[in-house]
Amino acid sequence: MDQKVIRLRNSIEAGHRRIIDLKQGAIQARAVRREQAIQSKLNTTIGRTSSAEEAEELIGRVMGKDDPFEQSEILREIDRDLGHETLADRMADQGFGDAIRTTADDVLARLKTKKSA
């Protein structure tokens, strides 16, 4: 009788372990199925482009754009040159060295000398 009880107990424990294994397998199967469904939705959302193609497109767009900082620096240099703000221009305006650019005063002075001549 004791041996029958032990065998029955072992049989119940084996059945219990089998049920636990089956439950864990079902949980894993559901997780795999969900992952596959998500991957499928993701592929249709993104399209059929690969990650490498997307990265190359992004790099191309970023590298193809003009740098706003560089543009502002170029415009600032142009404004500075047009506004006679360089060191040579300021020195010439103070009478040190020859004038690099012709100013409105220079033009008026030439016109006055031509009228008087």
C-alpha positions in Angstrom: 0.0 0.0 0.0 2.9 2.4 0.9 4.4 1.7 -2.5 1.2 2.5 -4.3 0.9 5.8 -2.4 4.5 6.7 -3.3 3.9 5.8 -7.0 0.6 7.7 -7.0 2.4 10.7 -5.4 5.2 10.5 -8.0 2.6 10.3 -10.8 0.8 13.3 -9.5 4.0 15.3 -9.2 5.0 14.3 -12.7 1.6 15.4 -14.0 1.9 18.7 -12.1 5.3 19.3 -13.6 3.9 18.5 -17.0 1.1 21.0 -16.5 3.6 23.7 -15.5 5.7 23.0 -18.5 2.7 23.1 -20.8 1.6 26.5 -19.3 5.1 27.9 -19.7 5.1 26.6 -23.3 1.8 28.3 -24.0 3.0 31.6 -22.6 6.1 31.4 -24.7 4.1 30.5 -27.8 1.8 33.5 -27.2 4.8 35.8 -26.8 6.3 34.6 -30.0 3.0 35.0 -31.9 2.7 38.6 -30.5 6.2 39.4 -31.5 5.6 38.1 -35.1 2.4 40.1 -35.3 4.2 43.3 -34.2 7.0 42.6 -36.6 4.5 42.2 -39.4 2.8 45.5 -38.5 6.1 47.2 -38.2 7.2 46.0 -41.6 4.0 47.3 -43.3 4.3 50.6 -41.4 7.9 51.2 -42.3 7.6 49.8 -45.8 9.9 47.4 -47.3 13.0 49.5 -46.9 15.9 48.2 -44.9 17.5 50.0 -42.0 20.7 50.5 -44.0 18.7 52.2 -46.8 16.9 54.4 -44.2 20.2 55.4 -42.6 21.7 56.3 -46.0 18.7 58.4 -46.9 18.9 60.2 -43.5 22.6 60.9 -43.9 22.1 62.1 -47.4 19.3 64.5 -46.3 21.4 65.8 -43.4 24.6 66.2 -45.4 22.8 67.8 -48.3 21.3 70.6 -46.2 23.1 73.9 -45.9 24.6 74.7 -42.6 22.7 77.7 -41.2 25.6 78.7 -39.0 27.9 78.8 -42.0 25.3 80.8 -44.0 25.0 83.4 -41.2 28.8 83.7 -41.0 29.1 84.3 -44.7 26.3 86.9 -44.6 28.0 88.6 -41.6 31.3 88.8 -43.5 29.6 90.3 -46.5 27.8 92.9 -44.3 31.0 93.7 -42.6 32.9 94.2 -45.9 30.1 96.3 -47.3 29.9 98.4 -44.2 33.6 99.5 -44.3 34.1 97.8 -40.9 37.4 96.1 -41.7 40.6 97.3 -40.0 42.1 98.7 -43.2 38.9 100.7 -43.9 38.8 102.1 -40.3 42.5 103.0 -40.5 42.1 104.7 -43.8 39.1 106.6 -42.5 41.3 108.0 -39.7 43.9 109.1 -42.2 46.4 106.3 -41.9 47.3 105.0 -45.3 45.5 105.2 -48.6 41.8 104.6 -48.8 40.9 101.2 -50.1 37.4 102.1 -51.2 36.0 105.1 -52.9 33.5 106.9 -50.6 30.8 109.4 -51.4 33.0 112.2 -50.1 35.7 111.2 -52.6 33.3 111.4 -55.5 32.0 114.8 -54.3 35.5 116.1 -54.0 36.4 115.0 -57.5 33.2 116.6 -58.9 34.1 119.9 -57.1 37.6 119.9 -58.5 36.3 119.3 -62.0 33.8 122.2 -61.8 36.4 124.6 -60.6 38.8 123.6 -63.3 
